[in-house]
Amino acid sequence: MGSNLFTSALSGMNAAQIGLATTEHNIANANTPGFTRQEVLIGSRAPQYFGGSFLGQGVDVTGVVRIYDQFLSTQVLQEQTQASYLSSYHTAIKQIDNLVADPLAGASPAMQELFASANGVANAPDSIPARQTMLGGAQYVVNRFQAIDQRLTDIANGLNQQMTSSVNQINSLATQIATLNGNIKRATAQSSQGQLPNDLLDQRDQMINTLNKEIKVTVQNQPDGTASVFIGNGQALVIDEQAMALRLVQSSQDPSRLDVAYQSKNKTIPLQQTSLQGGNLGAYIAFRDQSLEPTRNALGRVALGIATSMNEQNRMGIDLSGVAGGDIFTVVPPRVDKGAYNTGSGLLSATISSVSALTTSDYQLRVDATGYSLIRLSDNTVSNLGATLPQTVDGITVNMSGTPAPGDTFFIRPTSNASRDIKLLINDASKIAAAAPMRSATALTNLGNATISAGSVNTPLPLDPNLQAPLTIVFDNPPTTFTVTGAVPDVSATPMTYTTGADISYNGWTVQISGTPKAGDTFSVGPNTNAAGDNRNALLLAGLQNQNLLANGTTGLQGAYGQMVGEVGAKTHELDVTSQAQSNMAAQTLASQQSISGVNLDEEAANLMRYQKAYQAAAKAMQIANTMFDALLGLGG
């Protein structure tokens, strides 16, 4: 009976001592990231039958466990990876929003200044200062497009560095998790009762949380205590004590882009980039593919629209010397890259046949056994081109030389380099073709009141070689018909029916005669020999600002730029709202998890007092048992 008192009291003291140690451990780690509160599990010992009754034998400590909620911990992972994704995406896209929407640094003020200066030339076509101002406006447009594109390039370069840092962080964390897997597995195996090493589990969970902020992960706990970590479409990042690795490799489509690849033993396997969702790395990839490069493409389309339309219009007029106008800006061709794994000798070329039909998407041309297909990557629309090129899709004409092999691919970026490479081609203000190349006139001897318009040049280019050939329009008797005469191939002596105000088109020009002519009235159309005072083509150059030149004739140049700015701004605002909401949700979920697993110092202080009193009580029992034992020894003496 005496030994029972001793062992029972001693077990109580041991249990209280372990409780005190565990409580002190909780308090010491109250601010340790990832620490999970621990709790002592105790159970009464099996009773001993004595004197017709079962007497208790004290208490056993059966283990120390983490207060851990698997559901809440998984939810924290899900909320945190999305919060990191949205926050990083928002931070990145704000750089573009600040750039393109700046009323001083954006391209819109430059375009307005260019067209305002074109109006200045129209108001004074013979003024060299006005023409020089227009050239200054054109150079300003070039500078703004180049500067914005350079800033986008700087952002892209910075993004590559961020992706590199993120991949290095992922690989480092994967290695540490694999090492902890081994330590946990061996520690668990050494435990006679299968107890888990709580603090090692906390360290591993904290590393998984940190990894999850870089890239979305899926975790599967194994019976031996290890955790398997997966990313993307199920690629294993950590299995048991083995850590795989990610690599950044040159894209097989776009050599200027880095893609994330999976390192398996000695093989590097490119991953589907859209599968890498969540976390910082997922945000960087999504920002690049969904915002950064589409913005560069949209900016390039506007640059192409300005260059092409102003070049075409300038070539339809004549300059101060009476010479046909030339190009004002460079027109940058599409960029074409050969697939990294192509086996054929085919070389793809691409030209822009219609700026109006251009989209802001990139394209991939694929070769198969039956022919070619063109995929618009923005929406994965497939155009089957058949077995013969050239073919035209969305304003892009593609042609092939050499012999491609089935499976070969080509990457086409129609507008990506247009803003980077746009340049001003003229520096002589007299080369602005403000005048129309032909001029109409009314004979002074005419008896009727009919008048002829100034006339305009027909589109498209190239111009009719007979544009400036002189023609004469003579009204017949009665003046219900007229005859056109001149030494050009497309003119015949066949009388034409006269309708007031109707178009009369020959030799690449169009005029209108209105009013009531008399028989014998004569009108002439011939070369413009007084280009200095003519502003007809300058008016058309200035009028390009208000024409719907892009998106299949649905928007103008500044409208397309404004649409780009609006899309970036809307996405920035969306991410601003959603990232804040997601961060709040992640914080709330973490708070819920910590309310169960976190250390409450008030509760631990109460536990200290509880275990202290329990220890003191058990010690008092030990003292009483010792007194009783001494008394028994005294009786024996």
C-alpha positions as CSV (number, residue, x, y, z in Angstrom):
1,M,0.0,0.0,0.0
2,G,2.9,2.4,0.8
3,S,4.6,1.8,-2.5
4,N,1.3,2.5,-4.2
5,L,1.2,5.9,-2.6
6,F,4.7,6.6,-3.7
7,T,4.3,5.6,-7.3
8,S,0.9,7.4,-7.6
9,A,2.4,10.6,-6.2
10,L,5.5,10.3,-8.3
11,S,3.4,9.8,-11.5
12,G,1.4,12.9,-10.6
13,M,4.6,14.9,-10.1
14,N,6.0,13.7,-13.5
15,A,2.8,14.5,-15.3
16,A,2.6,18.0,-13.8
17,Q,6.3,18.5,-14.6
18,I,5.8,17.5,-18.3
19,G,2.7,19.8,-18.4
20,L,4.8,22.7,-17.0
21,A,7.5,22.0,-19.6
22,T,5.0,21.9,-22.4
23,T,3.3,25.1,-21.3
24,E,6.6,26.8,-21.0
25,H,7.5,25.6,-24.5
26,N,4.2,27.1,-25.8
27,I,4.9,30.4,-24.1
28,A,8.4,30.6,-25.5
29,N,7.2,30.0,-29.0
30,A,4.2,32.2,-28.9
31,N,5.7,34.5,-31.6
32,T,7.4,31.7,-33.6
33,P,6.1,31.7,-37.2
34,G,4.2,28.5,-37.9
35,F,4.3,27.2,-34.3
36,T,1.3,25.1,-33.3
37,R,0.2,24.9,-29.7
38,Q,1.0,21.7,-28.0
39,E,-1.0,19.8,-25.3
40,V,-0.1,17.0,-23.0
41,L,-2.2,13.9,-23.2
42,I,-2.6,12.0,-19.9
43,G,-4.4,8.9,-18.9
44,S,-5.0,7.0,-15.6
45,R,-3.0,3.9,-15.0
46,A,-4.7,0.5,-14.7
47,P,-6.0,0.1,-11.1
48,Q,-4.8,-2.6,-8.8
49,Y,-7.2,-5.0,-7.0
50,F,-6.7,-4.8,-3.3
51,G,-8.9,-5.6,-0.4
52,G,-12.0,-6.2,-2.5
53,S,-11.6,-3.0,-4.4
54,F,-9.7,-1.5,-7.3
55,L,-7.2,1.1,-6.2
56,G,-5.8,3.7,-8.6
57,Q,-2.1,3.6,-9.5
58,G,-1.7,7.2,-10.6
59,V,-1.3,8.7,-14.1
60,D,0.7,8.2,-17.3
61,V,1.6,10.8,-19.9
62,T,0.6,9.2,-23.2
63,G,1.9,11.9,-25.5
64,V,2.3,15.5,-26.4
65,V,0.2,16.5,-29.5
66,R,-0.2,19.5,-31.7
67,I,-3.6,21.2,-31.6
68,Y,-4.0,21.1,-35.4
69,D,-7.0,21.4,-37.7
70,Q,-6.3,19.9,-41.1
71,F,-9.3,21.6,-42.7
72,L,-8.5,25.1,-41.6
73,S,-4.8,24.6,-42.4
74,T,-5.7,23.5,-46.0
75,Q,-8.0,26.5,-46.3
76,V,-5.2,28.8,-45.1
77,L,-3.0,27.4,-47.9
78,Q,-5.7,28.0,-50.5
79,E,-6.5,31.6,-49.4
80,Q,-2.8,32.6,-49.0
81,T,-1.7,31.4,-52.4
82,Q,-4.6,33.4,-54.0
83,A,-3.8,36.4,-51.9
84,S,-0.1,36.3,-53.0
85,Y,-1.2,35.9,-56.7
86,L,-3.5,38.8,-56.7
87,S,-1.2,41.1,-54.7
88,S,1.8,40.4,-57.0
89,Y,-0.3,40.8,-60.2
90,H,-1.7,44.1,-58.9
91,T,1.7,45.4,-58.0
92,A,3.0,44.5,-61.5
93,I,0.1,45.9,-63.5
94,K,0.1,49.2,-61.7
95,Q,3.4,49.9,-63.4
96,I,1.7,49.7,-66.8
97,D,-1.3,51.7,-65.6
98,N,0.8,54.5,-64.4
99,L,2.7,54.5,-67.6
100,V,0.0,54.5,-70.3
101,A,-2.6,56.6,-68.5
102,D,-0.2,59.4,-67.6
103,P,-1.6,62.5,-69.3
104,L,1.9,63.8,-69.8
105,A,3.9,60.7,-70.5
106,G,1.4,58.7,-72.5
107,A,1.1,58.6,-76.3
108,S,-2.3,60.3,-76.5
109,P,-0.9,63.9,-76.0
110,A,1.7,63.2,-78.7
111,M,-0.9,62.0,-81.2
112,Q,-3.1,65.0,-80.5
113,E,-0.1,67.3,-81.1
114,L,0.7,65.6,-84.4
115,F,-2.8,66.0,-85.8
116,A,-3.1,69.6,-84.5
117,S,0.2,70.4,-86.3
118,A,-1.3,68.8,-89.5
119,N,-4.2,71.2,-89.2
120,G,-1.7,74.0,-88.9
121,V,-0.2,72.9,-92.3
122,A,-3.7,72.8,-93.8
123,N,-4.3,76.3,-92.6
124,A,-0.9,77.5,-94.1
125,P,0.3,74.9,-96.6
126,D,3.1,77.2,-97.9
127,S,4.5,77.9,-94.4
128,I,7.8,76.2,-93.7
129,P,7.4,76.9,-89.9
130,A,4.0,75.2,-89.9
131,R,5.5,72.2,-91.7
132,Q,8.5,72.1,-89.4
133,T,6.0,72.0,-86.4
134,M,4.3,69.0,-88.0
135,L,7.7,67.2,-88.4
136,G,8.3,68.0,-84.7
137,G,4.9,66.5,-83.8
138,A,5.8,63.4,-85.8
139,Q,9.1,63.0,-84.0
140,Y,7.3,63.5,-80.7
141,V,5.0,60.6,-81.5
142,V,8.0,58.5,-82.4
143,N,9.7,59.4,-79.2
144,R,6.7,58.6,-77.0
145,F,6.0,55.2,-78.7
146,Q,9.7,54.2,-78.3
147,A,9.8,55.4,-74.7
148,I,6.7,53.5,-73.7
149,D,7.9,50.4,-75.4
150,Q,11.3,50.7,-73.7
151,R,9.6,51.0,-70.3
152,L,7.6,47.9,-71.1
153,T,10.8,46.1,-72.0
154,D,12.3,47.3,-68.6
155,I,9.3,45.8,-66.9
156,A,9.7,42.6,-68.8
157,N,13.4,42.4,-67.8
158,G,12.5,43.0,-64.2
159,L,9.8,40.3,-64.4
160,N,12.4,37.8,-65.6
161,Q,14.5,38.6,-62.6
162,Q,11.5,38.2,-60.3
163,M,10.7,34.8,-61.9
164,T,14.3,33.7,-61.5
165,S,14.2,34.7,-57.8
166,S,10.9,32.9,-57.3
167,V,12.1,29.7,-59.0
168,N,15.2,29.7,-56.9
169,Q,13.1,30.2,-53.7
170,I,10.8,27.3,-54.8
171,N,13.8,25.0,-55.3
172,S,15.4,25.9,-52.0
173,L,12.1,25.3,-50.1
174,A,11.5,22.0,-51.9
175,T,15.0,20.8,-50.8
176,Q,14.4,21.8,-47.2
177,I,11.0,20.1,-47.1
178,A,12.6,16.9,-48.5
179,T,15.2,17.1,-45.7
180,L,12.6,17.6,-43.1
181,N,10.6,14.6,-44.5
182,G,13.6,12.4,-43.8
183,N,14.1,13.8,-40.3
184,I,10.3,13.3,-39.5
185,K,10.2,9.8,-40.9
186,R,13.2,8.7,-38.8
187,A,12.0,10.4,-35.7
188,T,8.6,8.8,-36.0
189,A,10.1,5.4,-36.6
190,Q,12.3,5.7,-33.4
191,S,9.2,6.5,-31.3
192,S,8.1,3.3,-29.5
193,Q,4.5,4.6,-29.4
194,G,4.4,6.2,-32.9
195,Q,4.6,9.7,-31.5
196,L,5.2,12.5,-34.1
197,P,7.9,15.1,-33.8
198,N,5.7,18.1,-33.4
199,D,8.2,20.9,-33.8
200,L,9.6,19.3,-37.0
201,L,6.0,19.1,-38.3
202,D,5.6,22.8,-37.6
203,Q,8.8,23.6,-39.4
204,R,7.7,21.6,-42.5
205,D,4.2,23.2,-42.5
206,Q,5.8,26.6,-42.3
207,M,8.0,25.9,-45.3
208,I,5.0,24.5,-47.2
209,N,3.1,27.7,-46.4
210,T,6.0,29.8,-47.7
211,L,6.3,27.6,-50.8
212,N,2.6,28.0,-51.3
213,K,3.0,31.8,-51.5
214,E,5.4,31.3,-54.4
215,I,3.4,28.7,-56.3
216,K,0.1,26.9,-55.6
217,V,0.8,23.5,-54.1
218,T,-1.2,20.3,-53.2
219,V,0.0,18.3,-50.2
220,Q,-0.6,14.7,-49.5
221,N,0.4,13.3,-46.1
222,Q,1.9,9.8,-46.1
223,P,1.6,7.1,-43.4
224,D,5.3,7.2,-42.7
225,G,5.0,10.9,-41.7
226,T,6.4,12.4,-44.9
227,A,4.5,14.9,-47.1
228,S,4.3,14.7,-50.9
229,V,4.1,18.2,-52.6
230,F,2.6,18.6,-56.1
231,I,2.4,21.6,-58.4
232,G,0.8,22.5,-61.8
233,N,-1.0,19.6,-63.4
234,G,0.2,17.1,-60.8
235,Q,3.9,17.4,-61.2
236,A,5.7,16.1,-58.1
237,L,7.9,18.7,-56.4
238,V,8.7,16.7,-53.3
239,I,8.4,12.9,-52.8
240,D,9.7,11.4,-49.6
241,E,13.2,12.7,-49.3
242,Q,13.6,13.6,-52.9
243,A,13.2,17.2,-54.2
244,M,12.6,17.9,-57.9
245,A,13.6,21.3,-59.4
246,L,12.2,23.9,-61.6
247,R,14.2,25.7,-64.3
248,L,13.7,28.8,-66.4
249,V,14.4,28.0,-70.1
250,Q,14.1,29.9,-73.3
251,S,10.6,29.6,-74.7
252,S,10.3,27.2,-77.6
253,Q,8.0,29.8,-79.3
254,D,9.3,33.2,-78.3
255,P,13.1,33.3,-77.8
256,S,12.8,36.6,-75.8
257,R,10.6,34.9,-73.2
258,L,11.5,32.7,-70.3
259,D,9.3,29.7,-69.5
260,V,9.2,27.5,-66.4
261,A,10.3,23.9,-67.0
262,Y,10.4,20.8,-64.8
263,Q,13.7,19.1,-64.1
264,S,13.4,15.4,-63.9
265,K,16.7,13.6,-63.5
266,N,18.6,14.7,-66.6
267,K,15.6,15.8,-68.6
268,T,14.2,19.3,-68.8
269,I,10.5,19.2,-69.6
270,P,8.7,22.4,-70.5
271,L,5.5,22.9,-68.5
272,Q,2.2,24.3,-69.6
273,Q,2.6,27.8,-68.3
274,T,-1.2,28.3,-67.6
275,S,-1.1,25.3,-65.2
276,L,1.2,27.2,-62.8
277,Q,-1.5,29.1,-61.0
278,G,-1.4,30.9,-57.7
279,G,1.4,32.4,-55.8
280,N,3.9,34.9,-56.9
281,L,5.2,32.8,-59.8
282,G,1.7,32.2,-61.2
283,A,1.1,36.0,-61.0
284,Y,4.3,36.8,-62.9
285,I,3.4,34.4,-65.7
286,A,-0.3,35.6,-65.9
287,F,0.8,39.3,-65.8
288,R,3.3,38.7,-68.7
289,D,0.9,36.7,-70.9
290,Q,-2.4,38.4,-70.1
291,S,-1.4,42.1,-69.5
292,L,2.2,43.0,-70.4
293,E,2.5,41.5,-73.9
294,P,-1.1,42.3,-75.0
295,T,-0.4,45.9,-74.0
296,R,2.8,46.0,-76.1
297,N,0.8,44.5,-79.0
298,A,-2.0,47.0,-78.6
299,L,0.5,49.9,-78.5
300,G,2.2,48.5,-81.6
301,R,-1.1,48.3,-83.4
302,V,-1.7,52.0,-82.8
303,A,1.8,52.8,-84.0
304,L,1.2,50.8,-87.2
305,G,-2.1,52.6,-87.7
306,I,-0.4,56.0,-87.5
307,A,2.5,55.0,-89.7
308,T,0.5,53.2,-92.4
309,S,-2.3,55.7,-92.7
310,M,-0.1,58.8,-92.7
311,N,2.3,57.2,-95.2
312,E,-0.6,56.2,-97.5
313,Q,-2.1,59.7,-97.4
314,N,1.2,61.5,-97.9
315,R,1.9,59.3,-100.9
316,M,-1.5,60.5,-102.4
317,G,-0.3,64.1,-102.4
318,I,2.5,66.2,-103.7
319,D,5.1,68.3,-101.8
320,L,6.2,71.9,-102.2
321,S,8.3,70.9,-105.2
322,G,5.4,69.2,-107.0
323,V,6.9,65.8,-106.4
324,A,4.7,62.9,-105.2
325,G,4.9,62.4,-101.4
326,G,6.8,59.5,-99.8
327,D,6.6,57.7,-96.5
328,I,6.7,59.7,-93.3
329,F,7.3,56.8,-90.9
330,T,8.8,53.3,-91.0
331,V,6.2,50.5,-91.2
332,V,7.6,47.6,-89.1
333,P,6.9,44.1,-90.4
334,P,5.6,41.3,-88.2
335,R,8.1,39.4,-86.1
336,V,8.3,35.7,-87.0
337,D,10.2,33.1,-84.9
338,K,10.9,29.5,-85.9
339,G,9.9,26.8,-83.4
340,A,12.8,25.5,-81.3
341,Y,12.0,21.8,-82.2
342,N,11.4,22.3,-85.9
343,T,12.9,19.6,-88.1
344,G,12.1,20.9,-91.6
345,S,13.8,23.6,-93.7
346,G,10.7,25.8,-93.9
347,L,11.0,29.5,-93.4
348,L,7.8,31.5,-92.7
349,S,7.4,35.1,-93.7
350,A,4.5,37.4,-92.8
351,T,3.4,40.8,-94.1
352,I,0.6,43.1,-93.1
353,S,-2.0,43.4,-95.8
354,S,-4.6,45.3,-93.8
355,V,-3.9,47.3,-90.7
356,S,-7.6,47.8,-90.2
357,A,-8.1,44.0,-89.8
358,L,-5.2,43.5,-87.3
359,T,-6.0,42.3,-83.8
360,T,-3.7,42.6,-80.7
361,S,-3.1,38.9,-80.6
362,D,-0.1,36.7,-81.3
363,Y,-0.4,33.7,-83.6
364,Q,1.0,30.3,-84.0
365,L,1.3,28.6,-87.4
366,R,1.3,24.8,-87.2
367,V,2.2,22.3,-90.0
368,D,0.6,18.9,-90.2
369,A,0.4,16.2,-92.8
370,T,-2.5,17.9,-94.7
371,G,-1.5,21.5,-94.6
372,Y,-1.3,24.6,-92.3
373,S,-3.4,25.9,-89.5
374,L,-3.1,29.4,-87.8
375,I,-4.1,29.7,-84.2
376,R,-5.0,33.1,-82.8
377,L,-3.5,32.7,-79.3
378,S,-5.7,35.3,-77.5
379,D,-8.8,33.1,-77.9
380,N,-7.4,29.9,-79.5
381,T,-9.4,30.4,-82.7
382,V,-8.1,28.1,-85.4
383,S,-8.1,29.0,-89.1
384,N,-7.4,26.1,-91.5
385,L,-5.3,27.5,-94.3
386,G,-5.2,24.3,-96.5
387,A,-2.0,23.0,-98.1
388,T,-1.1,26.1,-100.2
389,L,0.3,29.5,-99.0
390,P,0.1,32.5,-99.1
391,Q,-3.1,32.9,-97.1
392,T,-4.4,36.0,-95.2
393,V,-6.0,36.0,-91.8
394,D,-6.8,39.0,-89.7
395,G,-4.9,41.3,-92.0
396,I,-1.7,39.1,-91.9
397,T,-0.5,37.3,-95.0
398,V,1.7,34.3,-94.4
399,N,3.9,32.6,-96.9
400,M,6.3,29.7,-96.7
401,S,9.7,29.0,-98.4
402,G,11.6,25.8,-98.1
403,T,10.0,22.5,-97.0
404,P,8.5,22.4,-93.4
405,A,8.0,19.1,-91.7
406,P,4.8,18.0,-90.0
407,G,4.8,19.1,-86.4
408,D,6.8,22.3,-87.2
409,T,5.6,25.5,-85.6
410,F,6.1,29.2,-86.2
411,F,5.3,32.1,-83.8
412,I,4.0,35.3,-85.3
413,R,3.8,38.6,-83.5
414,P,2.3,41.1,-85.9
415,T,2.5,44.3,-83.9
416,S,4.9,43.6,-81.0
417,N,7.9,45.5,-82.5
418,A,6.0,48.3,-84.2
419,S,6.2,50.8,-81.3
420,R,9.9,49.9,-80.6
421,D,11.1,50.3,-84.2
422,I,8.9,53.2,-85.5
423,K,11.1,56.0,-86.9
424,L,10.7,59.3,-88.7
425,L,11.9,59.0,-92.3
426,I,11.9,62.6,-93.4
427,N,13.6,65.7,-92.0
428,D,12.8,68.1,-94.8
429,A,9.6,70.1,-94.1
430,S,9.0,70.7,-97.8
431,K,8.5,66.9,-98.3
432,I,5.2,67.0,-96.5
433,A,2.7,66.4,-99.3
434,A,0.1,69.0,-98.4
435,A,-1.3,69.4,-101.9
436,A,-3.4,67.1,-104.2
437,P,-1.5,66.1,-107.4
438,M,-4.4,67.1,-109.7
439,R,-6.5,70.3,-110.0
440,S,-9.8,71.0,-111.6
441,A,-10.8,74.2,-113.5
442,T,-13.8,75.8,-115.1
443,A,-13.5,77.4,-118.5
444,L,-14.1,81.2,-118.3
445,T,-16.2,81.0,-121.4
446,N,-18.8,78.7,-119.9
447,L,-22.4,80.0,-120.1
448,G,-24.1,77.7,-117.6
449,N,-23.9,77.9,-113.8
450,A,-22.4,74.5,-113.3
451,T,-19.3,74.2,-111.0
452,I,-16.7,71.5,-110.6
453,S,-15.3,70.4,-107.2
454,A,-11.6,70.5,-106.4
455,G,-11.5,66.8,-106.7
456,S,-9.9,64.0,-104.7
457,V,-7.4,61.2,-105.3
458,N,-8.9,57.7,-105.3
459,T,-7.6,54.9,-103.0
460,P,-6.0,52.5,-102.6
461,L,-2.4,52.8,-103.5
462,P,-0.5,52.6,-105.8
463,L,-1.8,55.6,-107.6
464,D,-2.9,55.5,-111.2
465,P,0.1,56.4,-113.4
466,N,-2.3,58.6,-115.4
467,L,-3.3,60.6,-112.4
468,Q,-1.9,63.9,-113.6
469,A,-2.7,63.4,-117.3
470,P,-4.9,66.3,-118.5
471,L,-8.5,65.5,-119.4
472,T,-11.3,67.7,-120.7
473,I,-15.0,67.4,-119.9
474,V,-17.2,69.0,-122.6
475,F,-21.0,69.1,-122.4
476,D,-22.9,68.0,-125.4
477,N,-25.9,69.5,-127.1
478,P,-28.3,69.1,-125.3
479,P,-26.2,69.3,-122.1
480,T,-27.7,66.1,-120.7
481,T,-24.5,64.2,-121.6
482,F,-20.8,65.0,-121.6
483,T,-17.8,63.7,-123.4
484,V,-14.4,63.2,-121.8
485,T,-11.3,63.7,-124.0
486,G,-7.6,63.2,-123.4
487,A,-4.7,61.1,-124.4
488,V,-5.0,58.3,-121.8
489,P,-6.1,54.7,-122.4
490,D,-9.2,54.7,-120.3
491,V,-10.9,57.6,-122.0
492,S,-13.3,57.1,-124.9
493,A,-15.5,59.5,-126.8
494,T,-18.7,57.8,-125.7
495,P,-21.1,60.4,-124.2
496,M,-21.8,60.0,-120.5
497,T,-25.1,60.9,-118.9
498,Y,-24.9,63.9,-116.7
499,T,-26.4,63.8,-113.1
500,T,-25.8,66.9,-111.0
501,G,-23.5,66.2,-108.1
502,A,-22.7,62.6,-109.2
503,D,-19.1,61.3,-109.0
504,I,-17.0,61.5,-112.2
505,S,-13.9,59.2,-111.9
506,Y,-11.0,58.8,-114.3
507,N,-7.3,58.2,-114.0
508,G,-7.4,57.7,-110.2
509,W,-9.3,60.9,-109.3
510,T,-12.9,61.8,-108.6
511,V,-14.7,65.1,-109.1
512,Q,-18.3,66.2,-109.0
513,I,-20.0,68.8,-111.3
514,S,-23.1,70.4,-109.9
515,G,-25.6,72.9,-111.3
516,T,-27.0,73.5,-114.8
517,P,-24.4,73.5,-117.6
518,K,-24.9,74.8,-121.1
519,A,-24.0,73.0,-124.3
520,G,-20.3,73.5,-125.0
521,D,-19.4,74.2,-121.4
522,T,-15.9,72.9,-120.6
523,F,-14.2,71.7,-117.5
524,S,-10.7,70.4,-117.2
525,V,-8.7,68.2,-114.8
526,G,-4.9,68.2,-115.0
527,P,-1.7,68.3,-113.0
528,N,-1.5,70.6,-110.0
529,T,1.2,73.2,-110.9
530,N,0.6,75.4,-107.8
531,A,1.3,73.0,-104.9
532,A,2.4,75.7,-102.5
533,G,-1.1,77.1,-101.9
534,D,-3.0,73.8,-102.0
535,N,-4.1,72.2,-98.7
536,R,-6.4,69.4,-99.9
537,N,-4.1,66.6,-98.9
538,A,-3.1,68.3,-95.6
539,L,-6.7,68.4,-94.6
540,L,-6.9,64.6,-95.3
541,L,-3.8,64.0,-93.2
542,A,-5.3,66.0,-90.3
543,G,-8.6,64.2,-90.8
544,L,-7.0,60.8,-90.1
545,Q,-7.5,61.6,-86.4
546,N,-11.2,61.2,-86.8
547,Q,-11.3,58.2,-89.0
548,N,-12.0,54.6,-87.8
549,L,-8.8,53.1,-89.1
550,L,-8.5,50.1,-86.7
551,A,-10.4,47.1,-85.5
552,N,-12.2,46.6,-88.9
553,G,-13.2,50.2,-89.1
554,T,-14.8,50.4,-85.7
555,T,-12.4,52.7,-83.9
556,G,-9.9,55.4,-84.5
557,L,-6.2,55.7,-83.5
558,Q,-6.8,57.6,-80.3
559,G,-9.9,55.4,-79.6
560,A,-7.8,52.3,-79.9
561,Y,-5.2,53.8,-77.6
562,G,-7.9,54.8,-75.1
563,Q,-9.3,51.3,-75.3
564,M,-5.9,49.9,-74.3
565,V,-5.6,52.4,-71.4
566,G,-9.2,51.6,-70.3
567,E,-8.5,47.8,-70.3
568,V,-5.3,48.2,-68.3
569,G,-7.1,50.6,-65.9
570,A,-10.1,48.3,-65.5
571,K,-7.9,45.3,-64.8
572,T,-5.8,47.3,-62.3
573,H,-8.9,48.4,-60.5
574,E,-10.3,44.9,-60.5
575,L,-7.1,43.6,-59.0
576,D,-7.0,46.4,-56.4
577,V,-10.4,45.4,-55.1
578,T,-10.0,41.7,-55.3
579,S,-6.5,41.6,-53.8
580,Q,-7.7,43.6,-50.8
581,A,-10.7,41.4,-50.4
582,Q,-8.6,38.2,-50.7
583,S,-6.0,39.5,-48.3
584,N,-8.8,40.2,-45.7
585,M,-10.2,36.7,-46.3
586,A,-6.8,35.1,-45.9
587,A,-6.3,37.1,-42.7
588,Q,-9.7,35.9,-41.4
589,T,-9.0,32.3,-42.2
590,L,-5.6,32.5,-40.6
591,A,-7.2,34.0,-37.5
592,S,-9.7,31.2,-37.4
593,Q,-6.9,28.7,-37.6
594,Q,-4.8,30.4,-35.0
595,S,-7.8,30.6,-32.6
596,I,-7.4,26.8,-32.5
597,S,-3.7,26.2,-33.1
598,G,-2.2,29.4,-31.9
599,V,-0.8,30.1,-28.4
600,N,-3.0,32.0,-26.1
601,L,-0.8,33.5,-23.4
602,D,-3.7,34.0,-20.9
603,E,-4.6,30.4,-21.3
604,E,-1.0,29.2,-20.9
605,A,-0.6,31.4,-17.8
606,A,-3.6,29.7,-16.3
607,N,-2.1,26.3,-17.2
608,L,1.2,27.2,-15.5
609,M,-0.7,27.8,-12.2
610,R,-2.8,24.6,-12.7
611,Y,0.3,22.5,-13.3
612,Q,2.2,24.2,-10.5
613,K,-0.6,23.4,-8.0
614,A,-0.8,19.9,-9.3
615,Y,2.9,19.4,-8.8
616,Q,2.7,20.9,-5.3
617,A,-0.2,18.6,-4.5
618,A,1.5,15.5,-5.8
619,A,4.7,16.5,-3.8
620,K,2.5,16.9,-0.7
621,A,1.2,13.4,-1.3
622,M,4.7,12.2,-1.6
623,Q,5.6,13.9,1.7
624,I,2.6,12.3,3.5
625,A,3.5,8.9,2.1
626,N,7.1,9.3,3.3
627,T,5.8,10.3,6.8
628,M,3.6,7.2,6.9
629,F,6.5,5.0,5.9
630,D,8.7,6.6,8.6
631,A,6.0,5.9,11.1
632,L,5.8,2.2,10.1
633,L,9.6,2.0,10.5
634,G,9.3,3.5,13.9
635,L,6.8,0.9,15.0
636,G,9.1,-1.9,14.0
637,G,11.9,-0.5,16.2
